[in-house]
């Protein structure tokens, strides 16, 4: 897989590590490269009684002037193992349909 300039994605990550001082490629993906730490995310989540999900945390950070993509917030929340409260219907798992018996007669 190549980028537009002809460099491979891996060489881009290695170059990014050298220029930013990030020690591993995982840090690039967990928010260190985009300039957001988990602190404002954690603060917003806890200030709102730990019920805010990705969308509401993202909107609140946007109001506070932290410009970051929603998918980045989603990824950081997964890394931190935090999630919003599900309201309304409970989570249902799929249930297999009853088998159909064919009678021959």
OpenMM code with the backbone's topology and positions (N, CA, C; nanometers):
from openmm import Vec3, app, unit

residues = "UNK UNK UNK UNK UNK UNK UNK UNK UNK UNK UNK UNK UNK UNK UNK UNK UNK UNK UNK UNK UNK UNK UNK UNK UNK UNK UNK UNK UNK UNK UNK UNK UNK UNK UNK UNK UNK UNK UNK UNK UNK UNK UNK UNK UNK UNK UNK UNK UNK UNK UNK UNK UNK UNK UNK UNK UNK UNK UNK UNK UNK UNK UNK UNK UNK UNK UNK UNK UNK UNK UNK UNK UNK UNK UNK UNK UNK UNK UNK UNK UNK UNK UNK UNK UNK UNK UNK UNK UNK UNK UNK UNK UNK UNK UNK UNK UNK UNK UNK UNK UNK UNK UNK UNK UNK".split()
positions = [
    Vec3(0.0840, -0.1172, 0.0000),
    Vec3(0.0000, 0.0000, 0.0000),
    Vec3(0.0889, 0.1240, 0.0000),
    Vec3(0.0702, 0.2128, -0.0936),
    Vec3(0.1536, 0.3313, -0.1056),
    Vec3(0.0723, 0.4579, -0.0883),
    Vec3(0.1365, 0.5619, -0.0386),
    Vec3(0.0730, 0.6923, -0.0305),
    Vec3(0.0894, 0.7614, -0.1634),
    Vec3(0.0348, 0.8809, -0.1779),
    Vec3(0.0418, 0.9530, -0.3050),
    Vec3(0.1857, 0.9851, -0.3447),
    Vec3(0.2709, 1.0110, -0.2456),
    Vec3(0.4085, 1.0489, -0.2777),
    Vec3(0.4951, 0.9286, -0.3109),
    Vec3(0.4417, 0.8100, -0.3033),
    Vec3(0.5177, 0.6914, -0.3383),
    Vec3(0.5816, 0.6223, -0.2191),
    Vec3(0.5732, 0.6833, -0.1004),
    Vec3(0.6293, 0.6191, 0.0182),
    Vec3(0.5303, 0.5176, 0.0723),
    Vec3(0.5827, 0.4136, 0.1319),
    Vec3(0.4931, 0.3165, 0.1942),
    Vec3(0.4415, 0.3730, 0.3255),
    Vec3(0.3320, 0.3187, 0.3720),
    Vec3(0.2731, 0.3634, 0.4973),
    Vec3(0.3698, 0.3380, 0.6125),
    Vec3(0.4404, 0.2264, 0.6084),
    Vec3(0.5343, 0.1956, 0.7160),
    Vec3(0.6466, 0.2978, 0.7219),
    Vec3(0.6980, 0.3393, 0.6061),
    Vec3(0.8047, 0.4389, 0.6079),
    Vec3(0.7511, 0.5728, 0.6578),
    Vec3(0.6233, 0.6034, 0.6309),
    Vec3(0.5623, 0.7251, 0.6835),
    Vec3(0.5573, 0.7203, 0.8348),
    Vec3(0.5201, 0.6047, 0.8896),
    Vec3(0.5136, 0.5901, 1.0357),
    Vec3(0.6522, 0.6029, 1.0961),
    Vec3(0.7523, 0.5420, 1.0343),
    Vec3(0.8890, 0.5522, 1.0855),
    Vec3(0.9389, 0.6964, 1.0802),
    Vec3(0.9084, 0.7674, 0.9716),
    Vec3(0.9467, 0.9068, 0.9606),
    Vec3(0.8781, 0.9901, 1.0684),
    Vec3(0.7522, 0.9617, 1.0928),
    Vec3(0.6758, 1.0331, 1.1957),
    Vec3(0.7354, 1.0084, 1.3340),
    Vec3(0.7811, 0.8858, 1.3579),
    Vec3(0.8433, 0.8536, 1.4865),
    Vec3(0.9696, 0.9357, 1.5069),
    Vec3(1.0511, 0.9482, 1.4030),
    Vec3(1.1765, 1.0234, 1.4152),
    Vec3(1.1513, 1.1714, 1.4377),
    Vec3(1.0559, 1.2288, 1.3657),
    Vec3(1.0341, 1.3734, 1.3740),
    Vec3(0.9598, 1.4149, 1.4997),
    Vec3(0.8726, 1.3276, 1.5531),
    Vec3(0.7943, 1.3655, 1.6704),
    Vec3(0.8483, 1.3077, 1.8001),
    Vec3(0.9357, 1.2094, 1.7916),
    Vec3(0.9891, 1.1477, 1.9122),
    Vec3(0.8968, 1.0441, 1.9726),
    Vec3(0.7934, 1.0050, 1.8981),
    Vec3(0.7022, 0.9021, 1.9471),
    Vec3(0.7728, 0.7682, 1.9344),
    Vec3(0.7699, 0.6889, 2.0413),
    Vec3(0.8527, 0.5690, 2.0440),
    Vec3(0.7957, 0.4505, 1.9674),
    Vec3(0.6658, 0.4392, 1.9555),
    Vec3(0.6119, 0.3234, 1.8835),
    Vec3(0.4956, 0.3632, 1.7937),
    Vec3(0.4671, 0.2784, 1.6978),
    Vec3(0.3610, 0.3077, 1.6010),
    Vec3(0.2244, 0.3107, 1.6667),
    Vec3(0.2059, 0.2375, 1.7754),
    Vec3(0.0780, 0.2372, 1.8455),
    Vec3(0.0428, 0.3733, 1.9010),
    Vec3(0.1424, 0.4509, 1.9408),
    Vec3(0.1169, 0.5844, 1.9932),
    Vec3(0.0605, 0.6770, 1.8872),
    Vec3(0.0996, 0.6550, 1.7626),
    Vec3(0.0457, 0.7362, 1.6546),
    Vec3(-0.1041, 0.7111, 1.6428),
    Vec3(-0.1440, 0.5876, 1.6616),
    Vec3(-0.2844, 0.5536, 1.6469),
    Vec3(-0.3674, 0.5858, 1.7697),
    Vec3(-0.3056, 0.5999, 1.8881),
    Vec3(-0.3871, 0.6211, 2.0075),
    Vec3(-0.4039, 0.7662, 2.0463),
    Vec3(-0.3669, 0.8603, 1.9600),
    Vec3(-0.3979, 0.9991, 1.9844),
    Vec3(-0.2784, 1.0876, 2.0085),
    Vec3(-0.1609, 1.0321, 2.0340),
    Vec3(-0.0438, 1.1148, 2.0617),
    Vec3(-0.0044, 1.1975, 1.9406),
    Vec3(-0.0237, 1.1432, 1.8218),
    Vec3(0.0188, 1.2135, 1.7005),
    Vec3(-0.0751, 1.3276, 1.6643),
    Vec3(-0.1997, 1.3208, 1.7053),
    Vec3(-0.2934, 1.4264, 1.6709),
    Vec3(-0.2974, 1.5362, 1.7756),
    Vec3(-0.2194, 1.5222, 1.8802),
    Vec3(-0.2065, 1.6286, 1.9784),
    Vec3(-0.3140, 1.6309, 2.0845),
    Vec3(-0.3809, 1.5215, 2.1087),
    Vec3(-0.4799, 1.5163, 2.2158),
    Vec3(-0.4384, 1.4092, 2.3141),
    Vec3(-0.4450, 1.4436, 2.4395),
    Vec3(-0.4164, 1.3437, 2.5413),
    Vec3(-0.5497, 1.2921, 2.5938),
    Vec3(-0.5447, 1.1922, 2.6747),
    Vec3(-0.6671, 1.1340, 2.7297),
    Vec3(-0.7233, 1.2185, 2.8429),
    Vec3(-0.6468, 1.3152, 2.8915),
    Vec3(-0.6912, 1.3943, 3.0067),
    Vec3(-0.8203, 1.4730, 2.9817),
    Vec3(-0.8323, 1.5541, 2.8743),
    Vec3(-0.9590, 1.6258, 2.8563),
    Vec3(-1.0752, 1.5306, 2.8307),
    Vec3(-1.0490, 1.4227, 2.7622),
    Vec3(-1.1537, 1.3248, 2.7347),
    Vec3(-1.2026, 1.2625, 2.8657),
    Vec3(-1.1093, 1.2213, 2.9490),
    Vec3(-1.1428, 1.1602, 3.0783),
    Vec3(-1.2171, 1.2603, 3.1671),
    Vec3(-1.1739, 1.3866, 3.1662),
    Vec3(-1.2367, 1.4902, 3.2480),
    Vec3(-1.3817, 1.5116, 3.2062),
    Vec3(-1.4054, 1.5270, 3.0753),
    Vec3(-1.5421, 1.5480, 3.0260),
    Vec3(-1.6293, 1.4283, 3.0604),
    Vec3(-1.5754, 1.3104, 3.0439),
    Vec3(-1.6504, 1.1873, 3.0727),
    Vec3(-1.6896, 1.1819, 3.2201),
    Vec3(-1.5959, 1.2112, 3.3104),
    Vec3(-1.6237, 1.2025, 3.4543),
    Vec3(-1.7103, 1.3175, 3.5042),
    Vec3(-1.6947, 1.4375, 3.4474),
    Vec3(-1.7774, 1.5515, 3.4878),
    Vec3(-1.9238, 1.5283, 3.4556),
    Vec3(-1.9513, 1.4450, 3.3609),
    Vec3(-2.0895, 1.4168, 3.3203),
    Vec3(-2.1353, 1.2809, 3.3702),
    Vec3(-2.0910, 1.2463, 3.4897),
    Vec3(-2.1345, 1.1264, 3.5622),
    Vec3(-2.1074, 0.9973, 3.4865),
    Vec3(-2.0087, 0.9974, 3.4012),
    Vec3(-1.9669, 0.8785, 3.3251),
    Vec3(-2.0790, 0.8181, 3.2411),
    Vec3(-2.1657, 0.9060, 3.1900),
    Vec3(-2.2745, 0.8559, 3.1055),
    Vec3(-2.2611, 0.9014, 2.9606),
    Vec3(-2.1734, 0.9966, 2.9319),
    Vec3(-2.1576, 1.0452, 2.7955),
    Vec3(-2.0934, 0.9399, 2.7076),
    Vec3(-2.1450, 0.9264, 2.5875),
    Vec3(-2.0864, 0.8383, 2.4882),
    Vec3(-1.9944, 0.9178, 2.3962),
    Vec3(-1.9527, 0.8558, 2.2885),
    Vec3(-1.8572, 0.9162, 2.1955),
    Vec3(-1.9094, 1.0482, 2.1408),
    Vec3(-2.0339, 1.0491, 2.0936),
    Vec3(-2.0884, 1.1671, 2.0284),
    Vec3(-2.0960, 1.2862, 2.1229),
    Vec3(-2.1425, 1.2638, 2.2452),
    Vec3(-2.1570, 1.3746, 2.3398),
    Vec3(-2.0221, 1.4230, 2.3916),
    Vec3(-1.9274, 1.3328, 2.4124),
    Vec3(-1.7928, 1.3743, 2.4545),
    Vec3(-1.7304, 1.4584, 2.3439),
    Vec3(-1.7438, 1.4143, 2.2199),
    Vec3(-1.6888, 1.4868, 2.1063),
    Vec3(-1.7497, 1.6265, 2.0964),
    Vec3(-1.8823, 1.6372, 2.1112),
    Vec3(-1.9495, 1.7672, 2.1034),
    Vec3(-1.9039, 1.8598, 2.2159),
    Vec3(-1.8885, 1.8070, 2.3363),
    Vec3(-1.8453, 1.8882, 2.4496),
    Vec3(-1.7020, 1.9378, 2.4293),
    Vec3(-1.6133, 1.8516, 2.3818),
    Vec3(-1.4757, 1.8935, 2.3554),
    Vec3(-1.4722, 1.9996, 2.2455),
    Vec3(-1.5607, 1.9856, 2.1470),
    Vec3(-1.5695, 2.0837, 2.0386),
    Vec3(-1.6123, 2.2200, 2.0934),
    Vec3(-1.7078, 2.2210, 2.1871),
    Vec3(-1.7517, 2.3454, 2.2505),
    Vec3(-1.6390, 2.4119, 2.3280),
    Vec3(-1.5499, 2.3296, 2.3846),
    Vec3(-1.4391, 2.3821, 2.4639),
    Vec3(-1.3204, 2.4223, 2.3767),
    Vec3(-1.3311, 2.4042, 2.2468),
    Vec3(-1.2259, 2.4468, 2.1552),
    Vec3(-1.1224, 2.3413, 2.1227),
    Vec3(-1.1471, 2.2160, 2.1617),
    Vec3(-1.0551, 2.1066, 2.1287),
    Vec3(-1.1010, 2.0480, 1.9959),
    Vec3(-1.0278, 2.0782, 1.8893),
    Vec3(-1.0652, 2.0297, 1.7570),
    Vec3(-1.0050, 1.8931, 1.7305),
    Vec3(-1.0881, 1.7916, 1.7365),
    Vec3(-1.0407, 1.6550, 1.7136),
    Vec3(-1.1529, 1.5765, 1.6466),
    Vec3(-1.1163, 1.4811, 1.5659),
    Vec3(-1.2150, 1.4013, 1.4926),
    Vec3(-1.2912, 1.3087, 1.5869),
    Vec3(-1.4161, 1.2833, 1.5529),
    Vec3(-1.4983, 1.1950, 1.6358),
    Vec3(-1.4427, 1.0536, 1.6397),
    Vec3(-1.3863, 1.0086, 1.5278),
    Vec3(-1.3314, 0.8731, 1.5248),
    Vec3(-1.2109, 0.8605, 1.6188),
    Vec3(-1.1373, 0.9707, 1.6385),
    Vec3(-1.0255, 0.9691, 1.7325),
    Vec3(-1.0764, 0.9560, 1.8750),
    Vec3(-1.1843, 1.0282, 1.9064),
    Vec3(-1.2462, 1.0163, 2.0394),
    Vec3(-1.2937, 0.8732, 2.0606),
    Vec3(-1.3543, 0.8158, 1.9575),
    Vec3(-1.4021, 0.6779, 1.9657),
    Vec3(-1.2871, 0.5824, 1.9952),
    Vec3(-1.1762, 0.6010, 1.9251),
    Vec3(-1.0611, 0.5136, 1.9456),
    Vec3(-1.0026, 0.5302, 2.0855),
    Vec3(-0.9890, 0.6540, 2.1310),
    Vec3(-0.9341, 0.6775, 2.2652),
    Vec3(-1.0249, 0.6204, 2.3740),
    Vec3(-1.1565, 0.6308, 2.3543),
    Vec3(-1.2484, 0.5736, 2.4527),
    Vec3(-1.2363, 0.4217, 2.4568),
    Vec3(-1.2116, 0.3592, 2.3421),
    Vec3(-1.1903, 0.2145, 2.3404),
    Vec3(-1.0619, 0.1783, 2.4128),
    Vec3(-0.9559, 0.2570, 2.3881),
    Vec3(-0.8280, 0.2318, 2.4539),
    Vec3(-0.8418, 0.2460, 2.6051),
    Vec3(-0.9161, 0.3489, 2.6496),
    Vec3(-0.9358, 0.3737, 2.7928),
    Vec3(-1.0421, 0.2820, 2.8537),
    Vec3(-1.1096, 0.2057, 2.7701),
    Vec3(-1.2161, 0.1142, 2.8112),
    Vec3(-1.3288, 0.1868, 2.8842),
    Vec3(-1.3708, 0.2993, 2.8270),
    Vec3(-1.4864, 0.3705, 2.8813),
    Vec3(-1.5916, 0.3810, 2.7732),
    Vec3(-1.7175, 0.3792, 2.8145),
    Vec3(-1.8273, 0.3929, 2.7186),
    Vec3(-1.9477, 0.4526, 2.7871),
    Vec3(-2.0330, 0.5117, 2.7068),
    Vec3(-2.1517, 0.5760, 2.7599),
    Vec3(-2.2563, 0.4750, 2.8016),
    Vec3(-2.3581, 0.5273, 2.8689),
    Vec3(-2.4660, 0.4422, 2.9172),
    Vec3(-2.5678, 0.4230, 2.8052),
    Vec3(-2.6160, 0.3015, 2.7877),
    Vec3(-2.7201, 0.2720, 2.6909),
    Vec3(-2.8549, 0.2941, 2.7583),
    Vec3(-2.9343, 0.3808, 2.7013),
    Vec3(-3.0663, 0.4101, 2.7592),
    Vec3(-3.1754, 0.3501, 2.6703),
    Vec3(-3.2892, 0.3284, 2.7302),
    Vec3(-3.4008, 0.2760, 2.6524),
    Vec3(-3.3991, 0.1248, 2.6480),
    Vec3(-3.4017, 0.0715, 2.5282),
    Vec3(-3.4060, -0.0728, 2.5112),
    Vec3(-3.2777, -0.1379, 2.5600),
    Vec3(-3.2920, -0.2537, 2.6194),
    Vec3(-3.1741, -0.3277, 2.6622),
    Vec3(-3.1095, -0.3937, 2.5400),
    Vec3(-2.9856, -0.4305, 2.5553),
    Vec3(-2.9132, -0.4941, 2.4459),
    Vec3(-2.9651, -0.6357, 2.4280),
    Vec3(-3.0020, -0.6695, 2.3044),
    Vec3(-3.0534, -0.8036, 2.2759),
    Vec3(-2.9561, -0.8774, 2.1878),
    Vec3(-2.9339, -1.0003, 2.2203),
    Vec3(-2.8495, -1.0834, 2.1358),
    Vec3(-2.9384, -1.1594, 2.0384),
    Vec3(-2.8858, -1.1969, 1.9242),
    Vec3(-2.9671, -1.2702, 1.8269),
    Vec3(-3.0113, -1.4063, 1.8822),
    Vec3(-3.1345, -1.4410, 1.8544),
    Vec3(-3.1879, -1.5701, 1.8970),
    Vec3(-3.2243, -1.6479, 1.7721),
    Vec3(-3.1802, -1.7698, 1.7665),
    Vec3(-3.2086, -1.8530, 1.6498),
    Vec3(-3.3584, -1.8799, 1.6390),
    Vec3(-3.4064, -1.8835, 1.5163),
    Vec3(-3.5468, -1.9143, 1.4925),
    Vec3(-3.5722, -2.0612, 1.5241),
    Vec3(-3.6970, -2.0903, 1.5591),
    Vec3(-3.7321, -2.2299, 1.5878),
    Vec3(-3.7203, -2.3107, 1.4585),
    Vec3(-3.6682, -2.4310, 1.4673),
    Vec3(-3.6549, -2.5121, 1.3457),
    Vec3(-3.7926, -2.5491, 1.2892),
    Vec3(-3.8004, -2.5523, 1.1592),
    Vec3(-3.9251, -2.5871, 1.0917),
    Vec3(-3.9233, -2.7373, 1.0647),
    Vec3(-4.0271, -2.8038, 1.1110),
    Vec3(-4.0364, -2.9466, 1.0898),
    Vec3(-4.1219, -2.9730, 0.9663),
    Vec3(-4.0694, -3.0452, 0.8738),
    Vec3(-4.1430, -3.0797, 0.7531),
    Vec3(-4.2043, -3.2190, 0.7729),
    Vec3(-4.3351, -3.2207, 0.7651),
    Vec3(-4.4037, -3.3483, 0.7821),
    Vec3(-4.4279, -3.4121, 0.6477),
    Vec3(-4.3924, -3.5332, 0.6403),
    Vec3(-4.4227, -3.6068, 0.5178),
    Vec3(-4.5370, -3.7036, 0.5507),
    Vec3(-4.6288, -3.7148, 0.4688),
    Vec3(-4.7384, -3.7993, 0.5084),
    Vec3(-4.8133, -3.8624, 0.4053),
] * unit.nanometer
topology = app.Topology()
chain = topology.addChain("A")
for resn in residues:
    res = topology.addResidue(resn, chain)
    for name in ("N", "CA", "C"):
        topology.addAtom(name, app.Element.getBySymbol(name[0]), res)
